[in-house]
Amino acid sequence: MAENKRVKRARDRVLNETCMEYVTDVVSTPDFVEVHGRAGGDDLCFRVYENGEIYER
């Protein structure tokens, strides 16, 4: 259950704080959650780390 909250929190942060319009895939690793999605026809990928930092990949 904690893993689901972690993924949901990462997905919500990416949607609220970046230009991503919708999420197509989420990959959870021990160090970060990778969120894949689209914005304006472009494919985007962001990594959300445990400390809350978001980096575009």
URHU-V519696 format. One record per pair of residues at least 24 apart in sequence whose C-alpha atoms are under 10 Angstrom apart, sorted by the first residue. I is the first residue (numbers start at 1). J is the second residue. Records with the same first field share a line. If there is no record, write none. Layout:
# URHU-V519696
I: J, J
This chain:
# URHU-V519696
3: 28, 30
4: 28
6: 32, 33, 48, 50
7: 32, 33, 34, 35, 48
8: 33
9: 33, 48, 52
10: 34, 35, 46, 47, 48, 49, 50, 52, 53, 54
11: 35, 36, 37, 46, 47, 48
13: 48, 52, 53, 54
14: 45, 46, 47, 48, 54, 55, 56
17: 54
18: 46, 54, 56
19: 44
20: 44, 45, 46
